[in-house]
Amino acid sequence: MLIIRSLLFAFVLNAVAPVSLLAQFPVPTTRQLEDTQPAQIHELVSKYCRLDYEGARLDPQSWPKIEPLVSWKAAPEFTKINVVARYKVDMPEASSSHNKITVDVQYRLLGTFDLATGYSPEPPGSDQNVVFIIVSDNNDTRIADAENTLPHPSRATMLKWLNEKLSAAQDDATKKRYQDAIQQLTAQSASPFAK
């Protein structure tokens, strides 16, 4: 009988003690994590898009601002630049893998500057959707990939960049490419609500 009581006491102690210990320390529930994680991911992508919009992708000196937000180790090379009037970051959606989340960003596209051929304006109201893939691993959440890794600066940022490039240009063909781009981009409506 004493053995049965000892076994019963040991069983109760092993079964109840961990539960009572958990009750003493607040542990976030799955629901709480679901509520906070989308906001943090939205903030991460918004910060990346804001830095890109302000020209951080065009300036190699700005890489340290972007590096903590992404999983790649160096700034992606680019031969084209998408110039945008605005962007909107959607709330994240969980995908098939529990540690991978996608976030859609809608850009109002003004045009594309090709480093080799120059600027091509888009029709007013052109939208571009870019899907960002976010990976969370060991409490480190970063942008792992995007469908379109081209820079997406604002019109004002792009005009500043073009003017700097024009000042540094040596040959006439390059100067003309930058001058034409400045002229076309200046003539475009900068209103983010242009249809």
Secondary structure, 3 states (H helix, E strand, C coil): CHHHHHHHHHHHHHHHHHHHHHHHCCCCCHHHHHHHHHHHHHHHHHHHHHHHHCCCCCCHHHHHHHHHHECCCCCCCCCEEEEEEEEEECCCEECCCCCEEEEEEEEEEEEEEECCCEEEECCCCCEEEEEEEEEEECCEEEEEEECCCCCCCEHHHHHHHHHHHHHHCCCHHHHHHHHHHHHHHHHCCCCCCCC
